[in-house]
């Protein structure tokens, strides 16, 4: 049975954040709020939890997992960015974008696209997410809580707990965080490619803008 925590959306209680992060460090798989939908989350060095996400969501090995980072300095440890891409990404973070970029050696191979050696990265604006990342001291490996056969992500923590009670180890609730996922922008090639239109404005990543 998954643990369930309520946390204040503006001033999250440190004791709750510490309990959630301790569970992640112990190898747990959590569901947590972001600035665009709830997400599954686990630590970088937890291949078992990663496989659990694949099974829960019905994902294949070509799925781009996202490293949710606290800030741009942390993001830069895990992806390779040239000057033009640096400016475009820097201007759009924190925010509702996920960027697909070439992975550095810091990224485990199991998190990289098997052919492209890329990985998704993002910096959220959500206060609770930032509190988790600060306490953890490293990115959370994440994927949207979008279940097989569903048209939209799940948006209510209590419903997530009810449906996934025996599939995840903890659910963190800070209120409804919306239906709209991030806009996904592939910046690994010569020109930007919008893979998914979501909460972030895709216009700023038109080829002429990067």
N, CA, C and O of each residue as an XYZ file, in Angstrom:
840
protein
N       0.841     -1.194      0.000
C       0.000      0.000      0.000
C       0.882      1.252      0.000
O       1.817      1.364      0.792
N       0.573      2.177     -0.887
C       1.381      3.391     -1.018
C       1.134      4.346      0.149
O       0.014      4.464      0.645
N       2.189      5.018      0.572
C       2.047      6.086      1.553
C       1.445      7.316      0.863
O       1.592      7.511     -0.344
N       0.769      8.127      1.660
C       0.122      9.317      1.104
C       0.452     10.504      2.000
O       0.292     10.449      3.220
N       0.920     11.584      1.363
C       1.253     12.800      2.105
C       0.528     13.992      1.505
O       0.417     14.115      0.285
N       0.035     14.870      2.372
C      -0.457     16.192      1.968
C       0.618     17.210      2.310
O       1.206     17.160      3.390
N       0.875     18.132      1.392
C       1.873     19.154      1.630
C       1.329     20.492      1.165
O       0.571     20.555      0.197
N       1.716     21.569      1.855
C       1.239     22.896      1.496
C       1.818     23.284      0.134
O       3.018     23.116     -0.083
N       0.993     23.802     -0.797
C       1.468     24.091     -2.155
C       2.418     25.279     -2.259
O       3.165     25.386     -3.232
N       2.401     26.166     -1.277
C       3.245     27.361     -1.325
C       4.402     27.283     -0.337
O       5.502     27.760     -0.612
N       4.138     26.676      0.812
C       5.154     26.562      1.857
C       5.220     25.116      2.335
O       4.771     24.810      3.439
N       5.777     24.221      1.513
C       5.767     22.788      1.848
C       6.520     22.492      3.142
O       7.612     23.012      3.373
N       5.922     21.654      3.977
C       6.502     21.330      5.271
C       7.790     20.522      5.080
O       7.761     19.470      4.441
N       8.913     20.990      5.619
C      10.190     20.284      5.444
C      10.162     18.835      5.903
O      10.791     17.980      5.281
N       9.442     18.544      6.985
C       9.419     17.168      7.498
C       8.762     16.218      6.501
O       9.160     15.058      6.390
N       7.753     16.710      5.773
C       7.100     15.879      4.761
C       8.036     15.674      3.561
O       8.178     14.562      3.052
N       8.658     16.752      3.127
C       9.590     16.657      1.999
C      10.713     15.675      2.324
O      11.110     14.880      1.472
N      11.220     15.727      3.547
C      12.290     14.818      3.953
C      11.831     13.365      3.904
O      12.581     12.492      3.468
N      10.602     13.102      4.349
C      10.080     11.728      4.315
C       9.959     11.215      2.887
O      10.287     10.061      2.608
N       9.487     12.071      1.981
C       9.334     11.663      0.579
C      10.704     11.377     -0.038
O      10.883     10.370     -0.722
N      11.665     12.263      0.205
C      13.005     12.087     -0.348
C      13.682     10.848      0.245
O      14.385     10.132     -0.469
N      13.484     10.591      1.516
C      14.037      9.377      2.125
C      13.511      8.130      1.415
O      14.257      7.176      1.193
N      12.234      8.142      1.063
C      11.652      7.006      0.345
C      12.298      6.835     -1.029
O      12.585      5.714     -1.449
N      12.527      7.954     -1.728
C      13.198      7.893     -3.030
C      14.603      7.323     -2.872
O      15.017      6.467     -3.653
N      15.335      7.790     -1.871
C      16.704      7.304     -1.643
C      16.741      5.823     -1.279
O      17.724      5.132     -1.544
N      15.658      5.347     -0.668
C      15.575      3.935     -0.285
C      15.156      3.035     -1.455
O      15.020      1.822     -1.297
N      14.953      3.647     -2.630
C      14.590      2.869     -3.815
C      13.129      2.919     -4.172
O      12.670      2.147     -5.015
N      12.382      3.820     -3.544
C      10.951      3.900     -3.786
C      10.582      4.603     -5.074
O      11.350      5.403     -5.610
N       9.398      4.292     -5.560
C       8.794      4.965     -6.717
C       7.651      5.825     -6.198
O       6.741      5.323     -5.537
N       7.696      7.120     -6.495
C       6.684      8.042     -5.995
C       5.904      8.660     -7.146
O       6.308      8.598     -8.307
N       4.772      9.259     -6.786
C       4.036     10.161     -7.669
C       4.045     11.525     -6.988
O       3.726     11.634     -5.804
N       4.408     12.558     -7.733
C       4.552     13.886     -7.138
C       4.042     14.959     -8.097
O       3.965     14.723     -9.303
N       3.692     16.137     -7.573
C       3.139     17.195     -8.417
C       4.240     17.999     -9.106
O       5.327     18.182     -8.558
N       3.944     18.474    -10.310
C       4.824     19.405    -11.008
C       3.976     20.576    -11.506
O       2.776     20.641    -11.236
N       4.604     21.496    -12.232
C       3.848     22.624    -12.778
C       3.069     22.244    -14.028
O       2.386     23.088    -14.609
N       3.160     20.981    -14.454
C       2.326     20.480    -15.556
C       2.113     18.986    -15.343
O       2.883     18.160    -15.834
N       1.065     18.654    -14.611
C       0.643     17.276    -14.337
C       1.423     16.622    -13.190
O       2.501     17.071    -12.801
N       0.834     15.552    -12.671
C       1.546     14.684    -11.747
C       2.530     13.822    -12.531
O       2.333     13.542    -13.714
N       3.602     13.406    -11.838
C       4.628     12.606    -12.492
C       5.075     11.468    -11.587
O       5.060     11.586    -10.361
N       5.474     10.360    -12.213
C       6.201      9.326    -11.493
C       7.617      9.843    -11.255
O       8.150     10.590    -12.076
N       8.228      9.453    -10.144
C       9.591      9.890     -9.873
C      10.390      8.832     -9.135
O       9.875      8.147     -8.252
N      11.666      8.709     -9.512
C      12.578      7.803     -8.817
C      13.992      8.348     -8.954
O      14.217      9.321     -9.674
N      14.933      7.735     -8.274
C      16.305      8.212     -8.312
C      17.026      7.714     -9.568
O      16.591      6.766    -10.221
N      18.136      8.379     -9.885
C      18.932      8.036    -11.060
C      19.475      6.615    -11.027
O      19.587      5.956    -12.061
N      19.805      6.154     -9.840
C      20.461      4.848     -9.715
C      19.474      3.755     -9.302
O      19.817      2.860     -8.531
N      18.259      3.835     -9.816
C      17.220      2.878     -9.444
C      16.609      2.230    -10.685
O      15.510      2.603    -11.094
N      17.307      1.265    -11.291
C      16.773      0.629    -12.501
C      15.482     -0.135    -12.261
O      14.659     -0.266    -13.168
N      15.298     -0.640    -11.049
C      14.074     -1.376    -10.748
C      12.845     -0.487    -10.815
O      11.818     -0.886    -11.364
N      12.943      0.728    -10.255
C      11.812      1.657    -10.302
C      11.555      2.115    -11.733
O      10.407      2.318    -12.128
N      12.617      2.275    -12.501
C      12.459      2.665    -13.902
C      11.659      1.612    -14.663
O      10.778      1.945    -15.456
N      11.967      0.350    -14.419
C      11.231     -0.722    -15.079
C       9.780     -0.757    -14.613
O       8.886     -1.096    -15.388
N       9.546     -0.410    -13.364
C       8.170     -0.360    -12.869
C       7.377      0.711    -13.610
O       6.218      0.492    -13.963
N       7.993      1.867    -13.850
C       7.308      2.918    -14.624
C       6.968      2.407    -16.018
O       5.855      2.615    -16.502
N       7.915      1.743    -16.662
C       7.661      1.191    -18.003
C       6.464      0.247    -17.988
O       5.613      0.293    -18.876
N       6.409     -0.607    -16.972
C       5.317     -1.583    -16.895
C       3.985     -0.905    -16.610
O       2.974     -1.240    -17.226
N       3.977      0.053    -15.677
C       2.735      0.742    -15.322
C       2.179      1.503    -16.514
O       0.973      1.479    -16.762
N       3.053      2.179    -17.252
C       2.615      3.005    -18.369
C       2.586      2.270    -19.708
O       2.063      2.804    -20.685
N       3.127      1.075    -19.771
C       3.168      0.335    -21.022
C       4.124      0.942    -22.031
O       3.791      1.055    -23.211
N       5.330      1.341    -21.576
C       6.292      2.040    -22.420
C       7.335      1.081    -22.990
O       7.676      0.076    -22.366
N       7.834      1.401    -24.173
C       8.936      0.612    -24.723
C      10.257      1.324    -24.455
O      10.289      2.378    -23.820
N      11.360      0.726    -24.952
C      12.681      1.274    -24.618
C      13.028      2.524    -25.414
O      14.104      3.094    -25.231
N      12.124      2.961    -26.301
C      12.372      4.197    -27.043
C      11.778      5.423    -26.348
O      11.955      6.554    -26.799
N      11.083      5.183    -25.265
C      10.477      6.310    -24.533
C      11.553      7.176    -23.902
O      12.484      6.667    -23.278
N      11.422      8.479    -24.066
C      12.340      9.412    -23.430
C      11.879      9.710    -22.007
O      10.870     10.385    -21.801
N      12.618      9.208    -21.038
C      12.382      9.630    -19.666
C      12.944     11.039    -19.487
O      13.782     11.492    -20.265
N      12.473     11.710    -18.461
C      12.894     13.084    -18.214
C      13.667     13.170    -16.908
O      13.254     12.619    -15.888
N      14.792     13.868    -16.954
C      15.507     14.221    -15.737
C      14.999     15.585    -15.289
O      15.281     16.600    -15.926
N      14.253     15.604    -14.197
C      13.708     16.852    -13.672
C      14.765     17.460    -12.760
O      15.102     16.899    -11.717
N      15.282     18.614    -13.167
C      16.441     19.229    -12.519
C      16.044     20.458    -11.699
O      15.041     21.111    -11.983
N      16.848     20.758    -10.680
C      16.565     21.893     -9.813
C      16.865     23.216    -10.489
O      16.146     24.195    -10.286
N      17.937     23.258    -11.305
C      18.354     24.517    -11.907
C      19.178     24.243    -13.167
O      19.437     23.093    -13.523
N      19.577     25.315    -13.822
C      20.279     25.170    -15.089
C      21.663     24.566    -14.899
O      22.135     23.822    -15.758
N      22.309     24.874    -13.796
C      23.630     24.306    -13.535
C      23.561     22.785    -13.434
O      24.427     22.082    -13.956
N      22.535     22.284    -12.766
C      22.367     20.838    -12.652
C      22.025     20.226    -14.001
O      22.553     19.174    -14.363
N      21.152     20.876    -14.737
C      20.779     20.389    -16.068
C      22.012     20.237    -16.955
O      22.128     19.272    -17.709
N      22.932     21.199    -16.859
C      24.114     21.183    -17.700
C      25.059     20.031    -17.425
O      25.937     19.750    -18.241
N      24.902     19.354    -16.292
C      25.733     18.188    -15.985
C      25.318     16.967    -16.789
O      26.104     16.034    -16.954
N      24.082     16.967    -17.293
C      23.520     15.747    -17.861
C      23.265     15.802    -19.365
O      23.000     14.772    -19.984
N      23.342     16.994    -19.959
C      23.137     17.109    -21.406
C      24.193     18.022    -22.016
O      24.751     18.895    -21.352
N      24.450     17.792    -23.310
C      25.403     18.606    -24.060
C      24.644     19.730    -24.774
O      23.668     19.479    -25.481
N      25.101     20.960    -24.581
C      24.397     22.119    -25.127
C      25.395     23.050    -25.808
O      26.380     23.465    -25.198
N      25.135     23.380    -27.084
C      25.973     24.381    -27.740
C      25.436     25.780    -27.416
O      24.418     25.913    -26.737
N      26.111     26.803    -27.894
C      25.782     28.174    -27.494
C      24.369     28.598    -27.878
O      23.660     29.211    -27.080
N      23.960     28.267    -29.116
C      22.634     28.678    -29.581
C      21.534     27.999    -28.766
O      20.563     28.636    -28.360
N      21.702     26.698    -28.534
C      20.712     25.961    -27.757
C      20.731     26.429    -26.309
O      19.684     26.521    -25.669
N      21.907     26.723    -25.797
C      22.032     27.231    -24.420
C      21.148     28.456    -24.215
O      20.402     28.537    -23.240
N      21.235     29.397    -25.131
C      20.458     30.626    -24.988
C      18.959     30.346    -25.030
O      18.201     30.914    -24.244
N      18.530     29.479    -25.935
C      17.108     29.178    -26.075
C      16.555     28.461    -24.853
O      15.463     28.776    -24.380
N      17.316     27.492    -24.342
C      16.862     26.736    -23.172
C      16.891     27.612    -21.925
O      15.957     27.591    -21.123
N      17.956     28.376    -21.767
C      18.100     29.241    -20.597
C      16.947     30.238    -20.503
O      16.448     30.522    -19.414
N      16.532     30.763    -21.652
C      15.450     31.744    -21.676
C      14.089     31.132    -21.362
O      13.134     31.857    -21.083
N      13.993     29.805    -21.406
C      12.703     29.131    -21.241
C      12.596     28.343    -19.945
O      11.639     27.597    -19.739
N      13.581     28.513    -19.073
C      13.560     27.772    -17.818
C      13.688     28.729    -16.629
O      14.390     29.736    -16.716
N      12.997     28.410    -15.499
C      12.105     27.264    -15.346
C      10.795     27.466    -16.110
O      10.390     28.597    -16.378
N      10.149     26.372    -16.450
C       8.907     26.472    -17.194
C       8.413     25.123    -17.666
O       8.979     24.084    -17.329
N       7.347     25.153    -18.455
C       6.647     23.934    -18.864
C       7.173     23.379    -20.186
O       6.420     23.168    -21.136
N       8.482     23.148    -20.221
C       9.127     22.568    -21.405
C       9.974     21.373    -20.983
O      10.589     21.369    -19.916
N       9.989     20.361    -21.846
C      10.951     19.273    -21.742
C      11.810     19.315    -22.998
O      11.291     19.388    -24.112
N      13.130     19.270    -22.814
C      14.063     19.359    -23.932
C      14.762     18.021    -24.132
O      15.262     17.418    -23.183
N      14.790     17.571    -25.376
C      15.523     16.360    -25.738
C      16.891     16.786    -26.249
O      16.998     17.512    -27.238
N      17.942     16.325    -25.563
C      19.306     16.746    -25.888
C      20.263     15.568    -25.758
O      19.943     14.590    -25.083
N      21.434     15.643    -26.393
C      22.432     14.571    -26.245
C      22.855     14.417    -24.785
O      23.138     15.400    -24.101
N      22.892     13.192    -24.328
C      23.226     12.917    -22.932
C      24.736     12.937    -22.710
O      25.512     12.592    -23.601
N      25.140     13.345    -21.513
C      26.538     13.246    -21.120
C      26.775     11.878    -20.477
O      25.856     11.070    -20.348
N      28.008     11.639    -20.083
C      28.352     10.364    -19.445
C      27.737     10.221    -18.066
O      27.728      9.130    -17.496
N      27.220     11.321    -17.527
C      26.576     11.269    -16.214
C      25.227     10.544    -16.257
O      24.697     10.147    -15.220
N      24.678     10.375    -17.462
C      23.354      9.765    -17.613
C      23.509      8.264    -17.834
O      24.162      7.861    -18.797
N      22.933      7.428    -16.980
C      22.990      5.979    -17.199
C      22.416      5.592    -18.566
O      21.443      6.186    -19.029
N      23.018      4.609    -19.195
C      22.586      4.215    -20.545
C      21.122      3.795    -20.574
O      20.447      3.981    -21.586
N      20.623      3.233    -19.476
C      19.231      2.772    -19.453
C      18.241      3.926    -19.567
O      17.072      3.707    -19.886
N      18.701      5.169    -19.305
C      17.825      6.333    -19.410
C      17.908      6.999    -20.775
O      17.098      7.871    -21.089
N      18.878      6.597    -21.588
C      19.083      7.230    -22.879
C      18.279      6.520    -23.971
O      18.009      5.322    -23.881
N      17.903      7.278    -24.998
C      17.306      6.669    -26.179
C      18.325      5.682    -26.750
O      19.491      6.039    -26.919
N      17.905      4.432    -27.054
C      18.878      3.399    -27.425
C      19.678      3.693    -28.687
O      20.790      3.187    -28.838
N      19.139      4.498    -29.592
C      19.859      4.802    -30.828
C      20.457      6.202    -30.821
O      21.575      6.405    -31.294
N      19.715      7.168    -30.287
C      20.146      8.562    -30.372
C      21.050      8.993    -29.220
O      21.729     10.015    -29.312
N      21.061      8.215    -28.135
C      21.803      8.585    -26.919
C      21.400      9.976    -26.411
O      22.237     10.789    -26.020
N      20.111     10.209    -26.432
C      19.551     11.463    -25.935
C      18.738     11.205    -24.665
O      18.430     10.062    -24.326
N      18.402     12.287    -23.981
C      17.582     12.192    -22.782
C      16.758     13.466    -22.662
O      17.161     14.518    -23.160
N      15.610     13.378    -22.006
C      14.792     14.557    -21.760
C      15.214     15.240    -20.464
O      15.554     14.573    -19.487
N      15.191     16.565    -20.460
C      15.502     17.331    -19.253
C      14.508     18.484    -19.118
O      13.999     19.002    -20.112
N      14.243     18.873    -17.873
C      13.389     20.030    -17.649
C      13.663     20.623    -16.273
O      14.167     19.951    -15.373
N      13.317     21.904    -16.135
C      13.413     22.604    -14.855
C      12.026     23.145    -14.539
O      11.568     24.068    -15.213
N      11.346     22.603    -13.541
C       9.979     23.036    -13.240
C       9.947     24.299    -12.395
O      10.928     24.659    -11.745
N       8.798     24.963    -12.419
C       8.582     26.157    -11.619
C       7.853     25.843    -10.317
O       7.730     26.720     -9.462
N       7.373     24.635    -10.148
C       6.520     24.248     -9.024
C       7.304     24.260     -7.708
O       8.390     23.686     -7.619
N       6.744     24.921     -6.688
C       7.425     25.081     -5.396
C       7.707     23.730     -4.743
O       8.801     23.512     -4.221
N       6.737     22.830     -4.767
C       6.903     21.533     -4.113
C       7.952     20.699     -4.835
O       8.783     20.052     -4.197
N       7.917     20.714     -6.155
C       8.929     19.980     -6.923
C      10.321     20.493     -6.605
O      11.252     19.711     -6.408
N      10.459     21.814     -6.557
C      11.756     22.391     -6.254
C      12.224     22.009     -4.846
O      13.415     21.777     -4.635
N      11.314     21.942     -3.899
C      11.672     21.523     -2.542
C      12.188     20.083     -2.538
O      13.173     19.778     -1.866
N      11.528     19.208     -3.280
C      11.987     17.822     -3.392
C      13.385     17.745     -3.996
O      14.248     17.030     -3.488
N      13.604     18.483     -5.079
C      14.886     18.438     -5.776
C      16.005     19.007     -4.916
O      17.122     18.492     -4.927
N      15.713     20.054     -4.179
C      16.722     20.646     -3.295
C      17.125     19.665     -2.208
O      18.310     19.513     -1.911
N      16.151     19.006     -1.618
C      16.438     18.030     -0.565
C      17.171     16.807     -1.120
O      18.075     16.275     -0.476
N      16.781     16.368     -2.307
C      17.389     15.179     -2.913
C      18.815     15.448     -3.380
O      19.687     14.589     -3.248
N      19.053     16.636     -3.924
C      20.391     16.995     -4.376
C      20.781     16.427     -5.727
O      21.950     16.488     -6.109
N      19.834     15.881     -6.446
C      20.058     15.352     -7.795
C      18.732     15.320     -8.528
O      17.689     15.480     -7.895
N      18.730     15.116     -9.849
C      17.455     15.091    -10.579
C      16.584     13.900    -10.179
O      17.074     12.877     -9.701
N      15.303     14.064    -10.387
C      14.358     12.952    -10.325
C      14.142     12.423    -11.740
O      13.903     13.197    -12.667
N      14.226     11.125    -11.901
C      13.858     10.503    -13.175
C      12.334     10.436    -13.212
O      11.714      9.871    -12.312
N      11.736     11.007    -14.247
C      10.289     11.210    -14.221
C       9.600     10.840    -15.523
O      10.210     10.763    -16.589
N       8.303     10.615    -15.387
C       7.424     10.360    -16.526
C       6.009     10.742    -16.105
O       5.610     10.478    -14.970
N       5.249     11.358    -17.002
C       3.894     11.816    -16.695
C       2.989     10.656    -16.277
O       3.101      9.552    -16.811
N       2.103     10.908    -15.331
C       1.134      9.891    -14.904
C      -0.007      9.845    -15.916
O      -1.108     10.340    -15.678
N       0.303      9.237    -17.041
C      -0.666      9.015    -18.123
C      -0.764      7.512    -18.330
O       0.182      6.875    -18.791
N      -1.898      6.964    -17.991
C      -2.049      5.517    -17.975
C      -2.485      4.968    -19.338
O      -3.139      5.674    -20.106
N      -2.129      3.717    -19.643
C      -2.535      3.112    -20.910
C      -4.049      3.176    -21.101
O      -4.813      2.817    -20.205
N      -4.469      3.630    -22.266
C      -5.888      3.730    -22.574
C      -6.529      5.041    -22.168
O      -7.651      5.331    -22.583
N      -5.836      5.848    -21.357
C      -6.372      7.149    -20.943
C      -5.991      8.222    -21.961
O      -4.900      8.188    -22.529
N      -6.890      9.164    -22.183
C      -6.617     10.272    -23.097
C      -5.902     11.429    -22.404
O      -5.236     12.229    -23.061
N      -6.037     11.522    -21.083
C      -5.456     12.634    -20.343
C      -4.737     12.115    -19.102
O      -5.077     11.053    -18.581
N      -3.747     12.865    -18.633
C      -3.072     12.475    -17.384
C      -4.033     12.524    -16.206
O      -5.037     13.236    -16.238
N      -3.714     11.758    -15.164
C      -4.492     11.796    -13.932
C      -4.146     13.075    -13.164
O      -2.981     13.468    -13.108
N      -5.147     13.720    -12.576
C      -4.948     15.035    -11.975
C      -5.284     15.109    -10.489
O      -5.004     16.126     -9.855
N      -5.871     14.071     -9.922
C      -6.251     14.079     -8.515
C      -5.430     13.042     -7.757
O      -5.444     11.859     -8.096
N      -4.713     13.494     -6.730
C      -3.821     12.600     -6.003
C      -4.566     11.430     -5.361
O      -4.067     10.305     -5.353
N      -5.762     11.695     -4.824
C      -6.506     10.615     -4.180
C      -6.896      9.533     -5.181
O      -6.918      8.349     -4.845
N      -7.206      9.944     -6.421
C      -7.557      8.972     -7.461
C      -6.327      8.188     -7.904
O      -6.409      6.996     -8.202
N      -5.189      8.870     -7.943
C      -3.933      8.183     -8.270
C      -3.609      7.147     -7.206
O      -3.230      6.018     -7.519
N      -3.760      7.540     -5.946
C      -3.516      6.601     -4.839
C      -4.437      5.399     -4.938
O      -4.003      4.264     -4.738
N      -5.703      5.636     -5.244
C      -6.673      4.549     -5.338
C      -6.333      3.596     -6.478
O      -6.432      2.379     -6.324
N      -5.935      4.145     -7.615
C      -5.687      3.318     -8.800
C      -4.326      2.628     -8.761
O      -4.181      1.510     -9.256
N      -3.330      3.290     -8.176
C      -1.957      2.772     -8.227
C      -1.448      2.340     -6.858
O      -0.238      2.258     -6.645
N      -2.348      2.067     -5.941
C      -1.987      1.836     -4.546
C      -0.932      0.745     -4.368
O      -0.064      0.863     -3.503
N      -0.997     -0.301     -5.166
C      -0.059     -1.412     -5.016
C       1.024     -1.404     -6.087
O       1.777     -2.369     -6.224
N       1.100     -0.301     -6.853
C       2.091     -0.213     -7.928
C       3.169      0.822     -7.647
O       4.262      0.749     -8.209
N       2.868      1.790     -6.778
C       3.861      2.798     -6.385
C       4.024      2.760     -4.866
O       3.242      2.120     -4.163
N       5.042      3.450     -4.373
C       5.344      3.400     -2.945
C       4.873      4.634     -2.181
O       4.761      4.596     -0.955
N       4.596      5.725     -2.890
C       4.144      6.925     -2.222
C       3.517      7.910     -3.184
O       3.893      7.969     -4.354
N       2.557      8.687     -2.690
C       1.894      9.735     -3.474
C       1.929     11.014     -2.653
O       1.527     11.037     -1.490
N       2.421     12.084     -3.284
C       2.511     13.391     -2.632
C       1.481     14.325     -3.248
O       1.437     14.492     -4.467
N       0.653     14.932     -2.406
C      -0.434     15.788     -2.886
C      -0.233     17.219     -2.421
O      -0.009     17.475     -1.238
N      -0.317     18.162     -3.376
C      -0.332     19.584     -3.011
C      -1.450     20.305     -3.755
O      -1.404     21.519     -3.952
N      -2.470     19.518     -4.169
C      -3.582     20.086     -4.924
C      -3.489     19.752     -6.406
O      -2.497     19.192     -6.871
N      -4.530     20.101     -7.129
C      -4.601     19.834     -8.567
C      -3.493     20.594     -9.300
O      -3.329     21.797     -9.097
N      -2.743     19.905    -10.139
C      -1.673     20.600    -10.881
C      -1.918     20.587    -12.388
O      -0.990     20.798    -13.170
N      -3.146     20.345    -12.792
C      -3.503     20.561    -14.185
C      -3.423     19.333    -15.077
O      -2.875     18.293    -14.711
N      -3.994     19.500    -16.265
C      -4.070     18.423    -17.254
C      -3.008     18.510    -18.331
O      -2.689     17.518    -18.985
N      -2.462     19.706    -18.512
C      -1.629     19.934    -19.682
C      -0.173     19.587    -19.395
O       0.440     20.205    -18.525
N       0.395     18.616    -20.104
C       1.796     18.256    -19.890
C       2.728     19.300    -20.501
O       2.277     20.287    -21.082
N       4.009     19.070    -20.364
C       4.990     19.991    -20.940
C       4.980     19.933    -22.461
O       4.556     18.944    -23.058
N       5.447     20.999    -23.068
C       5.776     20.974    -24.491
C       7.150     20.322    -24.627
O       8.101     20.713    -23.951
N       7.245     19.331    -25.504
C       8.500     18.595    -25.678
C       9.182     19.072    -26.956
O       8.600     19.026    -28.040
N      10.427     19.531    -26.811
C      11.186     20.078    -27.926
C      12.476     19.280    -28.090
O      13.302     19.225    -27.179
N      12.641     18.663    -29.262
C      13.869     17.929    -29.561
C      14.883     18.907    -30.145
O      14.706     19.422    -31.249
N      15.948     19.151    -29.384
C      16.999     20.071    -29.816
C      18.297     19.332    -30.110
O      19.376     19.924    -30.106
N      18.179     18.027    -30.366
C      19.382     17.219    -30.580
C      19.867     17.245    -32.027
O      20.987     16.822    -32.313
N      19.029     17.740    -32.943
C      19.402     17.780    -34.354
C      19.773     19.172    -34.814
O      20.014     20.067    -34.004
N      19.817     19.345    -36.121
C      20.204     20.630    -36.692
C      19.135     21.703    -36.497
O      19.451     22.885    -36.366
N      17.876     21.287    -36.478
C      16.776     22.233    -36.279
C      15.844     21.697    -35.199
O      15.699     20.483    -35.060
N      15.209     22.584    -34.433
C      14.293     22.146    -33.378
C      13.103     21.373    -33.965
O      12.619     21.681    -35.054
N      12.650     20.368    -33.218
C      11.471     19.601    -33.614
C      10.522     19.529    -32.428
O      10.901     19.062    -31.354
N       9.303     19.986    -32.615
C       8.295     19.931    -31.557
C       7.679     18.536    -31.557
O       6.969     18.169    -32.493
N       7.948     17.762    -30.513
C       7.433     16.397    -30.430
C       6.066     16.340    -29.768
O       5.287     15.419    -30.016
N       5.774     17.327    -28.922
C       4.467     17.394    -28.268
C       4.179     18.841    -27.910
O       5.018     19.518    -27.316
N       3.001     19.312    -28.267
C       2.581     20.656    -27.885
C       1.814     20.558    -26.570
O       0.821     19.839    -26.462
N       2.296     21.292    -25.584
C       1.668     21.270    -24.274
C       1.568     22.666    -23.696
O       1.185     23.611    -24.385
N       1.917     22.787    -22.418
C       1.717     24.050    -21.711
C       2.676     25.155    -22.165
O       2.322     26.333    -22.111
N       3.869     24.798    -22.607
C       4.829     25.803    -23.053
C       4.581     26.238    -24.491
O       4.235     25.414    -25.337
N       4.754     27.520    -24.773
C       4.530     28.058    -26.115
C       5.588     27.517    -27.072
O       6.773     27.796    -26.889
N       5.187     26.742    -28.097
C       6.171     26.176    -29.024
C       6.754     27.197    -29.993
O       7.767     26.927    -30.637
N       6.127     28.365    -30.105
C       6.551     29.345    -31.105
C       7.989     29.806    -30.879
O       8.699     30.112    -31.837
N       8.419     29.856    -29.624
C       9.771     30.339    -29.361
C      10.842     29.360    -29.838
O      12.027     29.692    -29.858
N      10.419     28.144    -30.226
C      11.379     27.170    -30.733
C      11.192     26.893    -32.221
O      11.618     25.858    -32.733
N      10.552     27.829    -32.899
C      10.549     27.771    -34.364
C      11.999     27.848    -34.821
O      12.804     28.530    -34.188
N      12.355     27.154    -35.919
C      13.750     27.107    -36.352
C      14.434     28.466    -36.435
O      15.621     28.574    -36.129
N      13.720     29.487    -36.837
C      14.316     30.810    -36.983
C      14.606     31.466    -35.639
O      15.356     32.439    -35.563
N      14.000     30.920    -34.565
C      14.148     31.541    -33.242
C      15.308     30.954    -32.443
O      15.687     31.509    -31.412
N      15.876     29.841    -32.905
C      16.934     29.167    -32.170
C      18.268     29.397    -32.844
O      19.292     28.905    -32.370
